[in-house]
């Protein structure tokens, strides 16, 4: 699975569990830490954990586990590192405060591609 396919799959899973404001940012040309960031918002600490848990569950079926997960106890911001894709799931206030989209504004926003993919799956 390519890093782009992995990022899109993560976003699909998040969408199926009602994550809000899902964004995909390609950062491969900016840094070596990852190829993509997937950023999403959960409505509560419970939903933030549930979103991370569902991604981990579905990726475990594909024999892909995160190399690292941070922030699970507080669930204000949980980061799951899948190597070439880093997933960030926030509660709204925390996402607004850290504003990763602004920090990584030089990255390529591929959210529209995700929206087109999700729309085609609905049809």
Chimera marker file (.cmm) of the C-alpha trace (Angstrom):
<marker_set name="trace">
<marker id="1" x="0.000" y="0.000" z="0.000" r="1" g="1" b="0" radius="0.5"/>
<marker id="2" x="1.454" y="3.370" z="-0.994" r="1" g="1" b="0" radius="0.5"/>
<marker id="3" x="1.575" y="6.201" z="1.512" r="1" g="1" b="0" radius="0.5"/>
<marker id="4" x="-1.177" y="8.021" z="-0.400" r="1" g="1" b="0" radius="0.5"/>
<marker id="5" x="-3.409" y="4.933" z="-0.374" r="1" g="1" b="0" radius="0.5"/>
<marker id="6" x="-2.740" y="4.533" z="3.352" r="1" g="1" b="0" radius="0.5"/>
<marker id="7" x="-3.639" y="8.178" z="4.041" r="1" g="1" b="0" radius="0.5"/>
<marker id="8" x="-6.841" y="7.891" z="2.015" r="1" g="1" b="0" radius="0.5"/>
<marker id="9" x="-7.769" y="4.636" z="3.785" r="1" g="1" b="0" radius="0.5"/>
<marker id="10" x="-7.258" y="6.240" z="7.194" r="1" g="1" b="0" radius="0.5"/>
<marker id="11" x="-9.420" y="9.177" z="6.127" r="1" g="1" b="0" radius="0.5"/>
<marker id="12" x="-12.147" y="6.817" z="4.883" r="1" g="1" b="0" radius="0.5"/>
<marker id="13" x="-12.192" y="5.035" z="8.232" r="1" g="1" b="0" radius="0.5"/>
<marker id="14" x="-12.408" y="8.352" z="10.072" r="1" g="1" b="0" radius="0.5"/>
<marker id="15" x="-15.245" y="9.473" z="7.817" r="1" g="1" b="0" radius="0.5"/>
<marker id="16" x="-17.165" y="6.244" z="8.452" r="1" g="1" b="0" radius="0.5"/>
<marker id="17" x="-16.976" y="6.968" z="12.188" r="1" g="1" b="0" radius="0.5"/>
<marker id="18" x="-18.213" y="10.555" z="11.795" r="1" g="1" b="0" radius="0.5"/>
<marker id="19" x="-14.927" y="12.396" z="12.333" r="1" g="1" b="0" radius="0.5"/>
<marker id="20" x="-15.219" y="16.094" z="11.548" r="1" g="1" b="0" radius="0.5"/>
<marker id="21" x="-13.149" y="18.307" z="9.252" r="1" g="1" b="0" radius="0.5"/>
<marker id="22" x="-10.870" y="15.578" z="7.890" r="1" g="1" b="0" radius="0.5"/>
<marker id="23" x="-7.851" y="17.017" z="6.088" r="1" g="1" b="0" radius="0.5"/>
<marker id="24" x="-5.013" y="15.367" z="4.178" r="1" g="1" b="0" radius="0.5"/>
<marker id="25" x="-1.776" y="17.245" z="3.748" r="1" g="1" b="0" radius="0.5"/>
<marker id="26" x="1.088" y="15.930" z="1.627" r="1" g="1" b="0" radius="0.5"/>
<marker id="27" x="4.337" y="16.914" z="3.337" r="1" g="1" b="0" radius="0.5"/>
<marker id="28" x="6.842" y="14.639" z="1.555" r="1" g="1" b="0" radius="0.5"/>
<marker id="29" x="8.583" y="17.553" z="-0.156" r="1" g="1" b="0" radius="0.5"/>
<marker id="30" x="8.923" y="19.470" z="3.127" r="1" g="1" b="0" radius="0.5"/>
<marker id="31" x="10.223" y="16.933" z="5.628" r="1" g="1" b="0" radius="0.5"/>
<marker id="32" x="11.471" y="13.393" z="6.095" r="1" g="1" b="0" radius="0.5"/>
<marker id="33" x="9.172" y="12.642" z="9.056" r="1" g="1" b="0" radius="0.5"/>
<marker id="34" x="6.281" y="11.469" z="6.863" r="1" g="1" b="0" radius="0.5"/>
<marker id="35" x="4.685" y="11.732" z="3.433" r="1" g="1" b="0" radius="0.5"/>
<marker id="36" x="1.206" y="12.674" z="4.686" r="1" g="1" b="0" radius="0.5"/>
<marker id="37" x="-0.566" y="14.091" z="7.694" r="1" g="1" b="0" radius="0.5"/>
<marker id="38" x="-4.177" y="13.070" z="8.221" r="1" g="1" b="0" radius="0.5"/>
<marker id="39" x="-5.890" y="15.530" z="10.554" r="1" g="1" b="0" radius="0.5"/>
<marker id="40" x="-9.372" y="15.139" z="12.011" r="1" g="1" b="0" radius="0.5"/>
<marker id="41" x="-11.550" y="16.350" z="14.858" r="1" g="1" b="0" radius="0.5"/>
<marker id="42" x="-13.588" y="14.339" z="17.325" r="1" g="1" b="0" radius="0.5"/>
<marker id="43" x="-16.446" y="15.842" z="19.305" r="1" g="1" b="0" radius="0.5"/>
<marker id="44" x="-15.271" y="14.492" z="22.679" r="1" g="1" b="0" radius="0.5"/>
<marker id="45" x="-12.395" y="12.604" z="24.275" r="1" g="1" b="0" radius="0.5"/>
<marker id="46" x="-14.470" y="9.445" z="23.896" r="1" g="1" b="0" radius="0.5"/>
<marker id="47" x="-14.890" y="9.966" z="20.152" r="1" g="1" b="0" radius="0.5"/>
<marker id="48" x="-11.224" y="10.917" z="19.692" r="1" g="1" b="0" radius="0.5"/>
<marker id="49" x="-10.225" y="7.598" z="21.293" r="1" g="1" b="0" radius="0.5"/>
<marker id="50" x="-12.846" y="5.697" z="19.301" r="1" g="1" b="0" radius="0.5"/>
<marker id="51" x="-11.538" y="7.164" z="16.030" r="1" g="1" b="0" radius="0.5"/>
<marker id="52" x="-7.962" y="6.153" z="16.825" r="1" g="1" b="0" radius="0.5"/>
<marker id="53" x="-9.112" y="2.719" z="18.018" r="1" g="1" b="0" radius="0.5"/>
<marker id="54" x="-11.050" y="2.076" z="14.800" r="1" g="1" b="0" radius="0.5"/>
<marker id="55" x="-8.125" y="3.033" z="12.568" r="1" g="1" b="0" radius="0.5"/>
<marker id="56" x="-5.820" y="0.829" z="14.624" r="1" g="1" b="0" radius="0.5"/>
<marker id="57" x="-8.310" y="-2.066" z="14.541" r="1" g="1" b="0" radius="0.5"/>
<marker id="58" x="-8.802" y="-1.921" z="10.770" r="1" g="1" b="0" radius="0.5"/>
<marker id="59" x="-5.090" y="-1.488" z="10.062" r="1" g="1" b="0" radius="0.5"/>
<marker id="60" x="-4.266" y="-4.391" z="12.383" r="1" g="1" b="0" radius="0.5"/>
<marker id="61" x="-6.352" y="-6.551" z="10.018" r="1" g="1" b="0" radius="0.5"/>
<marker id="62" x="-3.871" y="-5.470" z="7.315" r="1" g="1" b="0" radius="0.5"/>
<marker id="63" x="-0.896" y="-6.267" z="9.588" r="1" g="1" b="0" radius="0.5"/>
<marker id="64" x="-0.075" y="-2.580" z="9.978" r="1" g="1" b="0" radius="0.5"/>
<marker id="65" x="0.284" y="-1.218" z="13.484" r="1" g="1" b="0" radius="0.5"/>
<marker id="66" x="1.391" y="2.281" z="14.414" r="1" g="1" b="0" radius="0.5"/>
<marker id="67" x="5.035" y="2.499" z="15.434" r="1" g="1" b="0" radius="0.5"/>
<marker id="68" x="3.988" y="4.962" z="18.121" r="1" g="1" b="0" radius="0.5"/>
<marker id="69" x="0.835" y="6.428" z="19.617" r="1" g="1" b="0" radius="0.5"/>
<marker id="70" x="0.933" y="9.542" z="21.809" r="1" g="1" b="0" radius="0.5"/>
<marker id="71" x="-1.700" y="11.405" z="23.817" r="1" g="1" b="0" radius="0.5"/>
<marker id="72" x="-4.164" y="8.575" z="24.384" r="1" g="1" b="0" radius="0.5"/>
<marker id="73" x="-4.721" y="9.156" z="28.142" r="1" g="1" b="0" radius="0.5"/>
<marker id="74" x="-5.880" y="12.780" z="27.782" r="1" g="1" b="0" radius="0.5"/>
<marker id="75" x="-7.387" y="12.359" z="24.298" r="1" g="1" b="0" radius="0.5"/>
<marker id="76" x="-7.214" y="16.088" z="23.569" r="1" g="1" b="0" radius="0.5"/>
<marker id="77" x="-4.797" y="15.264" z="20.733" r="1" g="1" b="0" radius="0.5"/>
<marker id="78" x="-3.842" y="11.716" z="19.827" r="1" g="1" b="0" radius="0.5"/>
<marker id="79" x="-1.091" y="11.097" z="17.321" r="1" g="1" b="0" radius="0.5"/>
<marker id="80" x="-0.643" y="7.695" z="15.656" r="1" g="1" b="0" radius="0.5"/>
<marker id="81" x="2.521" y="7.228" z="13.591" r="1" g="1" b="0" radius="0.5"/>
<marker id="82" x="2.143" y="4.824" z="10.681" r="1" g="1" b="0" radius="0.5"/>
<marker id="83" x="5.607" y="5.614" z="9.316" r="1" g="1" b="0" radius="0.5"/>
<marker id="84" x="4.887" y="7.423" z="6.075" r="1" g="1" b="0" radius="0.5"/>
<marker id="85" x="1.505" y="8.665" z="7.365" r="1" g="1" b="0" radius="0.5"/>
<marker id="86" x="0.955" y="10.422" z="10.686" r="1" g="1" b="0" radius="0.5"/>
<marker id="87" x="-2.592" y="10.612" z="11.992" r="1" g="1" b="0" radius="0.5"/>
<marker id="88" x="-3.609" y="13.498" z="14.266" r="1" g="1" b="0" radius="0.5"/>
<marker id="89" x="-7.037" y="13.372" z="15.916" r="1" g="1" b="0" radius="0.5"/>
<marker id="90" x="-7.961" y="16.378" z="18.029" r="1" g="1" b="0" radius="0.5"/>
<marker id="91" x="-10.747" y="17.746" z="20.123" r="1" g="1" b="0" radius="0.5"/>
<marker id="92" x="-11.886" y="21.020" z="18.534" r="1" g="1" b="0" radius="0.5"/>
<marker id="93" x="-10.309" y="23.487" z="20.996" r="1" g="1" b="0" radius="0.5"/>
<marker id="94" x="-6.960" y="21.712" z="20.870" r="1" g="1" b="0" radius="0.5"/>
<marker id="95" x="-7.010" y="21.609" z="17.066" r="1" g="1" b="0" radius="0.5"/>
<marker id="96" x="-7.805" y="25.310" z="16.912" r="1" g="1" b="0" radius="0.5"/>
<marker id="97" x="-4.969" y="26.081" z="19.346" r="1" g="1" b="0" radius="0.5"/>
<marker id="98" x="-2.242" y="24.101" z="17.551" r="1" g="1" b="0" radius="0.5"/>
<marker id="99" x="-3.488" y="24.818" z="14.018" r="1" g="1" b="0" radius="0.5"/>
<marker id="100" x="-1.377" y="22.213" z="12.216" r="1" g="1" b="0" radius="0.5"/>
<marker id="101" x="-2.893" y="23.212" z="8.886" r="1" g="1" b="0" radius="0.5"/>
<marker id="102" x="-1.408" y="26.683" z="9.335" r="1" g="1" b="0" radius="0.5"/>
<marker id="103" x="1.964" y="25.316" z="10.478" r="1" g="1" b="0" radius="0.5"/>
<marker id="104" x="2.135" y="23.008" z="7.446" r="1" g="1" b="0" radius="0.5"/>
<marker id="105" x="0.542" y="25.449" z="4.986" r="1" g="1" b="0" radius="0.5"/>
<marker id="106" x="3.414" y="24.845" z="2.538" r="1" g="1" b="0" radius="0.5"/>
<marker id="107" x="2.265" y="21.238" z="2.196" r="1" g="1" b="0" radius="0.5"/>
<marker id="108" x="-0.059" y="20.147" z="-0.597" r="1" g="1" b="0" radius="0.5"/>
<marker id="109" x="-3.652" y="19.929" z="0.597" r="1" g="1" b="0" radius="0.5"/>
<marker id="110" x="-5.161" y="16.810" z="-0.984" r="1" g="1" b="0" radius="0.5"/>
<marker id="111" x="-8.454" y="17.003" z="0.908" r="1" g="1" b="0" radius="0.5"/>
<marker id="112" x="-10.442" y="17.588" z="-2.287" r="1" g="1" b="0" radius="0.5"/>
<marker id="113" x="-9.198" y="14.269" z="-3.653" r="1" g="1" b="0" radius="0.5"/>
<marker id="114" x="-10.463" y="12.620" z="-0.473" r="1" g="1" b="0" radius="0.5"/>
<marker id="115" x="-13.859" y="14.287" z="-0.823" r="1" g="1" b="0" radius="0.5"/>
<marker id="116" x="-14.137" y="13.082" z="-4.425" r="1" g="1" b="0" radius="0.5"/>
<marker id="117" x="-13.247" y="9.549" z="-3.352" r="1" g="1" b="0" radius="0.5"/>
<marker id="118" x="-15.810" y="9.550" z="-0.553" r="1" g="1" b="0" radius="0.5"/>
<marker id="119" x="-18.488" y="10.975" z="-2.838" r="1" g="1" b="0" radius="0.5"/>
<marker id="120" x="-17.841" y="8.288" z="-5.466" r="1" g="1" b="0" radius="0.5"/>
<marker id="121" x="-18.209" y="5.569" z="-2.818" r="1" g="1" b="0" radius="0.5"/>
<marker id="122" x="-21.612" y="6.989" z="-1.784" r="1" g="1" b="0" radius="0.5"/>
<marker id="123" x="-22.934" y="6.710" z="-5.336" r="1" g="1" b="0" radius="0.5"/>
<link id1="1" id2="2" r="1" g="1" b="0" radius="0.2"/>
<link id1="2" id2="3" r="1" g="1" b="0" radius="0.2"/>
<link id1="3" id2="4" r="1" g="1" b="0" radius="0.2"/>
<link id1="4" id2="5" r="1" g="1" b="0" radius="0.2"/>
<link id1="5" id2="6" r="1" g="1" b="0" radius="0.2"/>
<link id1="6" id2="7" r="1" g="1" b="0" radius="0.2"/>
<link id1="7" id2="8" r="1" g="1" b="0" radius="0.2"/>
<link id1="8" id2="9" r="1" g="1" b="0" radius="0.2"/>
<link id1="9" id2="10" r="1" g="1" b="0" radius="0.2"/>
<link id1="10" id2="11" r="1" g="1" b="0" radius="0.2"/>
<link id1="11" id2="12" r="1" g="1" b="0" radius="0.2"/>
<link id1="12" id2="13" r="1" g="1" b="0" radius="0.2"/>
<link id1="13" id2="14" r="1" g="1" b="0" radius="0.2"/>
<link id1="14" id2="15" r="1" g="1" b="0" radius="0.2"/>
<link id1="15" id2="16" r="1" g="1" b="0" radius="0.2"/>
<link id1="16" id2="17" r="1" g="1" b="0" radius="0.2"/>
<link id1="17" id2="18" r="1" g="1" b="0" radius="0.2"/>
<link id1="18" id2="19" r="1" g="1" b="0" radius="0.2"/>
<link id1="19" id2="20" r="1" g="1" b="0" radius="0.2"/>
<link id1="20" id2="21" r="1" g="1" b="0" radius="0.2"/>
<link id1="21" id2="22" r="1" g="1" b="0" radius="0.2"/>
<link id1="22" id2="23" r="1" g="1" b="0" radius="0.2"/>
<link id1="23" id2="24" r="1" g="1" b="0" radius="0.2"/>
<link id1="24" id2="25" r="1" g="1" b="0" radius="0.2"/>
<link id1="25" id2="26" r="1" g="1" b="0" radius="0.2"/>
<link id1="26" id2="27" r="1" g="1" b="0" radius="0.2"/>
<link id1="27" id2="28" r="1" g="1" b="0" radius="0.2"/>
<link id1="28" id2="29" r="1" g="1" b="0" radius="0.2"/>
<link id1="29" id2="30" r="1" g="1" b="0" radius="0.2"/>
<link id1="30" id2="31" r="1" g="1" b="0" radius="0.2"/>
<link id1="31" id2="32" r="1" g="1" b="0" radius="0.2"/>
<link id1="32" id2="33" r="1" g="1" b="0" radius="0.2"/>
<link id1="33" id2="34" r="1" g="1" b="0" radius="0.2"/>
<link id1="34" id2="35" r="1" g="1" b="0" radius="0.2"/>
<link id1="35" id2="36" r="1" g="1" b="0" radius="0.2"/>
<link id1="36" id2="37" r="1" g="1" b="0" radius="0.2"/>
<link id1="37" id2="38" r="1" g="1" b="0" radius="0.2"/>
<link id1="38" id2="39" r="1" g="1" b="0" radius="0.2"/>
<link id1="39" id2="40" r="1" g="1" b="0" radius="0.2"/>
<link id1="40" id2="41" r="1" g="1" b="0" radius="0.2"/>
<link id1="41" id2="42" r="1" g="1" b="0" radius="0.2"/>
<link id1="42" id2="43" r="1" g="1" b="0" radius="0.2"/>
<link id1="43" id2="44" r="1" g="1" b="0" radius="0.2"/>
<link id1="44" id2="45" r="1" g="1" b="0" radius="0.2"/>
<link id1="45" id2="46" r="1" g="1" b="0" radius="0.2"/>
<link id1="46" id2="47" r="1" g="1" b="0" radius="0.2"/>
<link id1="47" id2="48" r="1" g="1" b="0" radius="0.2"/>
<link id1="48" id2="49" r="1" g="1" b="0" radius="0.2"/>
<link id1="49" id2="50" r="1" g="1" b="0" radius="0.2"/>
<link id1="50" id2="51" r="1" g="1" b="0" radius="0.2"/>
<link id1="51" id2="52" r="1" g="1" b="0" radius="0.2"/>
<link id1="52" id2="53" r="1" g="1" b="0" radius="0.2"/>
<link id1="53" id2="54" r="1" g="1" b="0" radius="0.2"/>
<link id1="54" id2="55" r="1" g="1" b="0" radius="0.2"/>
<link id1="55" id2="56" r="1" g="1" b="0" radius="0.2"/>
<link id1="56" id2="57" r="1" g="1" b="0" radius="0.2"/>
<link id1="57" id2="58" r="1" g="1" b="0" radius="0.2"/>
<link id1="58" id2="59" r="1" g="1" b="0" radius="0.2"/>
<link id1="59" id2="60" r="1" g="1" b="0" radius="0.2"/>
<link id1="60" id2="61" r="1" g="1" b="0" radius="0.2"/>
<link id1="61" id2="62" r="1" g="1" b="0" radius="0.2"/>
<link id1="62" id2="63" r="1" g="1" b="0" radius="0.2"/>
<link id1="63" id2="64" r="1" g="1" b="0" radius="0.2"/>
<link id1="64" id2="65" r="1" g="1" b="0" radius="0.2"/>
<link id1="65" id2="66" r="1" g="1" b="0" radius="0.2"/>
<link id1="66" id2="67" r="1" g="1" b="0" radius="0.2"/>
<link id1="67" id2="68" r="1" g="1" b="0" radius="0.2"/>
<link id1="68" id2="69" r="1" g="1" b="0" radius="0.2"/>
<link id1="69" id2="70" r="1" g="1" b="0" radius="0.2"/>
<link id1="70" id2="71" r="1" g="1" b="0" radius="0.2"/>
<link id1="71" id2="72" r="1" g="1" b="0" radius="0.2"/>
<link id1="72" id2="73" r="1" g="1" b="0" radius="0.2"/>
<link id1="73" id2="74" r="1" g="1" b="0" radius="0.2"/>
<link id1="74" id2="75" r="1" g="1" b="0" radius="0.2"/>
<link id1="75" id2="76" r="1" g="1" b="0" radius="0.2"/>
<link id1="76" id2="77" r="1" g="1" b="0" radius="0.2"/>
<link id1="77" id2="78" r="1" g="1" b="0" radius="0.2"/>
<link id1="78" id2="79" r="1" g="1" b="0" radius="0.2"/>
<link id1="79" id2="80" r="1" g="1" b="0" radius="0.2"/>
<link id1="80" id2="81" r="1" g="1" b="0" radius="0.2"/>
<link id1="81" id2="82" r="1" g="1" b="0" radius="0.2"/>
<link id1="82" id2="83" r="1" g="1" b="0" radius="0.2"/>
<link id1="83" id2="84" r="1" g="1" b="0" radius="0.2"/>
<link id1="84" id2="85" r="1" g="1" b="0" radius="0.2"/>
<link id1="85" id2="86" r="1" g="1" b="0" radius="0.2"/>
<link id1="86" id2="87" r="1" g="1" b="0" radius="0.2"/>
<link id1="87" id2="88" r="1" g="1" b="0" radius="0.2"/>
<link id1="88" id2="89" r="1" g="1" b="0" radius="0.2"/>
<link id1="89" id2="90" r="1" g="1" b="0" radius="0.2"/>
<link id1="90" id2="91" r="1" g="1" b="0" radius="0.2"/>
<link id1="91" id2="92" r="1" g="1" b="0" radius="0.2"/>
<link id1="92" id2="93" r="1" g="1" b="0" radius="0.2"/>
<link id1="93" id2="94" r="1" g="1" b="0" radius="0.2"/>
<link id1="94" id2="95" r="1" g="1" b="0" radius="0.2"/>
<link id1="95" id2="96" r="1" g="1" b="0" radius="0.2"/>
<link id1="96" id2="97" r="1" g="1" b="0" radius="0.2"/>
<link id1="97" id2="98" r="1" g="1" b="0" radius="0.2"/>
<link id1="98" id2="99" r="1" g="1" b="0" radius="0.2"/>
<link id1="99" id2="100" r="1" g="1" b="0" radius="0.2"/>
<link id1="100" id2="101" r="1" g="1" b="0" radius="0.2"/>
<link id1="101" id2="102" r="1" g="1" b="0" radius="0.2"/>
<link id1="102" id2="103" r="1" g="1" b="0" radius="0.2"/>
<link id1="103" id2="104" r="1" g="1" b="0" radius="0.2"/>
<link id1="104" id2="105" r="1" g="1" b="0" radius="0.2"/>
<link id1="105" id2="106" r="1" g="1" b="0" radius="0.2"/>
<link id1="106" id2="107" r="1" g="1" b="0" radius="0.2"/>
<link id1="107" id2="108" r="1" g="1" b="0" radius="0.2"/>
<link id1="108" id2="109" r="1" g="1" b="0" radius="0.2"/>
<link id1="109" id2="110" r="1" g="1" b="0" radius="0.2"/>
<link id1="110" id2="111" r="1" g="1" b="0" radius="0.2"/>
<link id1="111" id2="112" r="1" g="1" b="0" radius="0.2"/>
<link id1="112" id2="113" r="1" g="1" b="0" radius="0.2"/>
<link id1="113" id2="114" r="1" g="1" b="0" radius="0.2"/>
<link id1="114" id2="115" r="1" g="1" b="0" radius="0.2"/>
<link id1="115" id2="116" r="1" g="1" b="0" radius="0.2"/>
<link id1="116" id2="117" r="1" g="1" b="0" radius="0.2"/>
<link id1="117" id2="118" r="1" g="1" b="0" radius="0.2"/>
<link id1="118" id2="119" r="1" g="1" b="0" radius="0.2"/>
<link id1="119" id2="120" r="1" g="1" b="0" radius="0.2"/>
<link id1="120" id2="121" r="1" g="1" b="0" radius="0.2"/>
<link id1="121" id2="122" r="1" g="1" b="0" radius="0.2"/>
<link id1="122" id2="123" r="1" g="1" b="0" radius="0.2"/>
</marker_set>
